[in-house]
């Protein structure tokens, strides 16, 4: 079912090598591309690299620096790119541009019925189908009757015949989901409004699940089915039959939370999106409603569970005797709490306890989770390094190969930073919302729009000669950003490896599966673990 897992000794050895390697190149992973000129980032590269890299074309940057299938013989001497690419998990077993399910219609999966595609983007259609089938398979392996899930509610209940209880942080979304017109059945999902507190115990988490009260009086219920929907349901593809054979991966359950973007230097590369809810999925329990949900074993799953939500679920999995399995797809690594940064920017805080005036600091941090990684010199990962690990390399490679004009916005933003600091040295990395079609504007016009957004006069004098000098270095800016992107999968590997070692330290083996096509879903790894009864 799964790809071979690393032994515990191999995991620890890999963690040592990665932390040593990242310590050597932290100046790349920690650098902000908008400071390319203000911090003279090009000069931080080894002297032997600079003459080789400065004249590369964009397609060459893609082939030599970022494409994992490149030919080692084609790498210019003096550039240790093979070593840079060595310390990361393979993101997919074979290179595919788009999944076959989107060959006929690029926005509609051929393997999902209409009810599961409605209002769902292709990326999420792909993820829901692949992870949903994996979830069901793990449920069968663990003989569990319940699953705690996020994005998979509709597919798990109506497509795979499981009943779903959804824990959602947003009360408005709960109302919307409960009133949506879907076919009613014994497996209709239930919804509960709640927030998964990373400081709460697993016993408190179980109490949240107990409040689901599926079908109880006063609970919102889905409205009845329309004739059109019932007709579609009768003719929908048999997901568990012949259609399932088309899925190369068979899989298990999930849970998810929300993420937001942070720094402006990420504006020309795609980052991962995630949901903002947590949900339990369960098989039909109508005939045993008197039983406490706390007495039943279940499976946890998180589809792009944001920041510390992923680590919270892993800790519940380890500590709670009723959680038999987990599938964890992480995202928003920059929102993970660390000892160096216990309150990262952009994190949505939960309810403040009545006995406190502020949200308490986490009792346990999101990284590192394992004692082994925590004890390694050089293990800390900066906010910028973790933010970079969220970028979509495949999308950026396409832009390079297409010689996209979008790439010039890297240079534009770095130039603007230099002019801003000329008059306001204290104004560092000021947040500037994306300027529409910036790549089509001359820099002077881009600067005029950007200066106003940081409170500076639009007609601030700009040295024309200096402008031209910086514009001539556009390729160098892209090269430097590409080198930092090259390190991003290494950082992601260390974060995920730390979680695998944490599970191993607690007596649980795990495996990491590149389940999704990274061209659609950049955060494509699923961490899977099962516990014996």
N, C-alpha and C positions, 0 to 999 in steps of 0.2 A: 504493500500500500504506500509506503513512504520511501524516500531516498535514504540511503545509509546515513546513520548519525555518527558524529565524531565521538570517540571514546572520551571519558572524563579526563584522561591524561592529555589527549590531543586538544581538547577544549582549553585546558589551562595553559598548555604550551603556546597555543595560538594567541591567547590573551596576552601572554608575556611579549610575544613578538610584535603584536599590533600596538601595544602601549609604548614599546620602545621605538617603533617606527613613527608613530604619530607624534611622539615627543620631539623627534628629529625635524619634523616638517610642520610643527604647530604654527610657525609664522605664516604658512599658507592657509591652513584651515581656520585660523583665528582672524585673518585679515578681512577688512571690509573693502570691497572693490570701489566704493565711492571715495575712499581715501587713497586711491592709486597715485594721485599727484601730490596731495598734501603730505603723505607719509613716504613718498618716493618708493613705492612698493617694488618697482622693477629692479631697483638696486639690491633688494633683499634676495634675489635669485642668485644661485652660484654663477660665478663669472663664466664658467664653461658652458652653461645653459644659454646665456643671453644671445650670443651670436647665432646659435642654431635656431632659436625660437622666434627671434624678432621678425624674420621674413617669411614665416609660414602663411599660407593662404588659409582661409576659413575651412575649406574641405580637408586640407592637410591637418589642421588642428583636430578636426573630428576624427580622422583616421588614425593619427599618430598618438593622440592623447586620451581620447574618450571611448573609442570603439574597442570593446573587449575582444573582438574577433580579428583585430589587426595582425599583420604579419610582423613578427619580431625583427626579421631581417631588414624591414623598411624603416626602422627607427634610426634617426641620425645618431652618430656616435656622440657621446657626452651627455645624452639625456637618459637618465635611469628610469624611463617610463615602465619597462617590464616589472621592475621592483615595486613601483608605485601601484601597479595593478594586481600584485600578487596577493595582498592580504585582504581579500574580501570574498564573501560567499557568491557563487554564480547566481545571477538574477534570473536566468532561464536556461533550460537545457538546449534549446535551439533558437536561432534568431528568426522571429516571425514579426512581420510588420503589424498585422491586425489578425485577431482570431477569426477562424472560418465562419463562426456564427454571424459575422457582420459582412460577409462577402456580398450577399444579395442586397441588403439594405444596411447602410453604414450606421443608422441610428436605431435599428430594431434587431434584437437578437432572434435568430431563427429557432433557437432552442427554448424560448420562453413564450408562453401564451400572452395574449394582449393584456390580461388583467395584471400580469407581473411586470409589464413594460410601461404601463400608463404612468406618465409624469416621472419616469425614471430615465436618467441619462445612460448612454451606452456603457460608460465606465461602470456605473453601479449595477446595470443589468448583468454585465460580465461577472462582477464580484459576487452578487447575490446568488447567481446560479451555481458558480463553482464552489463557493463556501457552503451554500445550503446543502449540496449533495454530500460534501465532506462531513457536515454536521450530522446528517442523518446516519451516515456510516459509523461515526463514532458513538452515536446513541445506541446503535445496534450492537457494537462491540462491548460497550459498557453495560448494556441492558438497563439503561436509565430511562425513566418515563418523563423526565423534565429537562428543559434547557433554558438558560438565561441568555437572551439574545438582544441584538440591536436592530440593524437594518433589514433583517431577514424575516420580519414578522409575517408579511403577506405571503411570501413564497413558502415559508416553513409551515404555515397553517393550512393554506388552501392548495398549495402545490405538492407538499410532501405529507399532508395529512396529520400534522402535529398541531396541538393547541398551544397558543402563545400567550404569555402574560408579559406585557411590555412595561418596563419601568422607565418613565420619561421625565427628564428634569423640567421641561417646559409644560406647564399646565394647559396652555392654549393648544399645544400640539396634541396633548392627550385628548382634548375635546374634539379636535378635528379628526383624529384617527377613529375615535369611537363613533363619530357620526358619519363617517365615510360609507358610501353605499357599496358593500361587498356582499357576495353570497354568504348567507348564514348557514352554519353547519355545526356539528358537534365540536369541530376544531377551530371555531371562531376565536380570534385572539382577545385577551383581556388587557386592559391598560391601567397602569398605576402611575401617578405623578410622584416623583421622588428624586433625590440627589444621592449619588453614591459617594459617601464621605471617605476620603482616603485615610482618615484617622480613626474611623469606626472599626469595631471588631467584626468578625465574620458572623457572630451571633446577631449583631444589629442588622447586618445585611440580610440574614434570613428573616428577620422580622419585617423587612421591607417586602420580601416576597410573599409573606403571609398575608399582607394587606390586599393582595390581588382580588380575592373573593370573586372568582370568575362566575358570572351569571347571577350574583346575589342581587337582591332588591336594592335599588338605588344606584347600582353601578351602571355607567353608561354602556349601552349595547349597540352593536352595529345595526343599521337599518336593514329591512328586508331586501331580498334580491329582486331586481327587475327581470322581466322576461328576457330582455336582451342579454343580461349577464348570465342567467341560467342557461340560455341557449349556448352561449360561448363556453360555459363551464363543461357542458356535455361534449363539446367538440374540441376542447383544449388538448394539447399534446399530452401523452401519458409520460410524465416526467420520470416515473419510477420504472417505466417499461422500456420500449425501444429507444426513446429519446435519451435515457440515461447512458446508453451505450456510446453515444457520441461524445460523452464527457471523458477526457483522458484522466481526470482526477476525480476520485470519490472522497468526500470529506465530511466535516462536522460543525458545531454551533458557535454563536458570537454576540458581542455587546459593543456599543460605541458612543463617543462623545464628540463635542465640537472643537474646531480649531480655527485660528485666525492667522493671517500673515503678519510679519513684523517689520523687517527692515526694507528700505527702498531698493537696495541692491538686488533684491530677488525679483524685480519687476519684469525682467525679460526671461525668466525661466519659471516653469510651472511647478507648483508645490501640490502636495496631496490634500484632498478635502476629506473631511470625516463628518460623521453624524453627531448628534447631541443627545443620544438616548441610550438607555440600558434596559434590556428586556429579557424575561424568562420565557422559554418555550417549553411546553409540556404536552405530552400525549393526553388523550381524553381522560379527565379525572372526575367526570360528572357522577360516576357511580361510587366514588369514594370521597365525596366532598367533606365528609366529616373528619377525614384524616388530616393531620397537620402537615403543611408543605415542608415543615422543618424535618419531618421524619423521612422524606423521600430523597433519594440520591438524584443529582442532576448534573448537567454539563454546562460550563460557562463558555461563552464565546464573545469576542469583541472585534467587530469589523471597523478598523481604523479608530480604535479607542484612543482618545486624545491624551497626550501627556501622561500624568500619573494614573489615569484610569486604567491603562494597561497593566501597570505594576500593581495597582490595588487588586485587580482581578486575579493576577498571578498569586498574590499573597493569600487571598481568600481561597484559591484553589489548593494551596499547600496546607493551610491551617484548618480549613473546614472539612470535617470527616464526610460530609454529604456531597462534596463536589468530586465527581469521578473523572472528569476530563475537562480540557480547555483547548480552545483554538483562539489564538491571539494575533490579530493583525494590528500593528502599532502605527502611529503617525505622530506628528507634532513633537518631535524629540526635543525641540527648544523649550517646550513647556514642561519638561520633566524637572522636578525639583532636585537640587543637588546641595551638598553642604556649602559650596561656594556661592550658590545662588538659590536660596530656599524659597524665594518668591519671584519666579521668572515673569517678565512682562507678558501681558496678553492672556493670562490665565483667568478664567471666569471663576470667581469665588462663590462658594456655597453659602448657605444661611449662617449667620454669625450666632454662636451659642448665646443664650440669654444671660449667662454668667460672665460674658466677656464683651469688650468693646471692639474687638477686631478678630479676624479669622486666625486661629492658632497656627503656629508653624507645624509642618508635618512631623509626626513622631518618627517616621522612617522616610528616607529620601527615595526618589524614583531611580536615581543612578548614583553610585553603583548599588545593585541589589545584593550581589554576592560578596561574601567575605574575601574570596580569593582576589577578585579584581580590586576591591577596596584596599587591599594590602600591597598592590603593585605600584612602584614608583611611576609617575607619569600617567596615572589613570584618569585624572580630571579631564573633563571635556568642557570647553567654554560654551557659552550660549551660542556664539557665532558658529562654532564647529557643528553643534547639534542642529542649528537652523539650516546650515548647508546640506546636512544629511537628508533634508526633506525635499530637495530639488529633484526635478524630473530630468535625468541625464539624457534619456532617449529623445525627449522633445528638444532638448538643447542641441543634440547631435544633428537632428533634422534641420534646425535653423542654420547650423554651420555649413552643412552640405548644400543647402539652398542659397548660401551667401546672403542670408536674410538681412534686410535693412534694419530690422528690429535690434540687431546686435549693437548698432551705434548708440543706443540709449545707455549702455554701460559707460561709454566714454563721456556722453553728455552729462550724466549725473555726477561723474567724478570731476569734470570740469566745473560744474556748478558749485560743487562743494569747495573747490579751490577759491572761486570768486567770493563765495559767502564768507569764508574765513578771512579773506583779505580785510573785510570791514567789520566782521564779528568773529574774532578768534574763539570766543566762548561758545559759539553756536556750532556744535559738532553733531554730525549725522542727523540733522533736522529732518523730521518726518515730512515728506512731500508726497502727496497723493499722486498716483499715476497721471501723467499728462497725456491726454488723448492724442493718439497718432503722433507721438513725440518724434518718432523716427523719420517722419515726413517733413519736419520743421527744420529750418536753419537754426544753428545753435543760439544765435542772438534772440530769436523769438522764443525758443524753449527756455532760455535763461529769464526772459522777461516774465513769463508765466510762473516759473519756479520761484523767483525772488519775492514776488507778491505773497506767495503762500507761506513764506517764513518771516513776513513782516518787513521786508526790505523794499526800497523803491524800485519799481519796474524798470526805470530808465537809468539804473546804476551804470556808470561808465565801465566798459569792458575793453581791456587792452587787446586790440585786434591781432597784433603780432603774437602775443601769448596764446590767444585763441587758436591760431593756425598751428603753432608749435604743439599744442596739446592734441589737436585734431589729427595731426600726423602720427600720433602714437596710439591710434584707435586699435590697431592689431595687437599691440602689446597689452592693452587693457583686456582684450578678449582672451589672449593667451593666459594671462595671469588668472582671470576668472575661471578658465577651463582647468588650470592646474588645481585650483581649490575645489572645483567640481570633481576632479579625479579622486580627491581624497574623501569626498562625501560618502561613497559606499563603504570605505574602510571604517569611518566613524560609525555608520549604521551597523556594520558587522560587529563592532565592539559592544555597542549597546545591546544588540540581540544576543550576542555570545554571553554577556554578563547575566542575562536572564536565564539562559540555558544552564550556566554554571550554578546559579542560585537554585534552580530546580534540582540539579544533581546533588547539591549540598544538602538538600532536604529529602533525598532518597527517591527522586522522581526523574526518570529519563525523559528526554524530549527530542523532538526533531524539528528542523526548520525546512519548510517546503516553499519553493518559489511557485506558488499556486496560480497567481494571476499573470497575465501578459503585461510586462512592464511598460509597453507602449500605450496601454490603456490605464494601467494602475501602477504608478511608480513605486508605491509602498506595497510590493507584491509578495512579501514573505509572510507565511503563516506559521507561528510557533504552536506545535501540537504536543500535548502531553496527556497521558492517562494514568490513573491510579488503580491499583487493585482494590477489590471491595474490602 
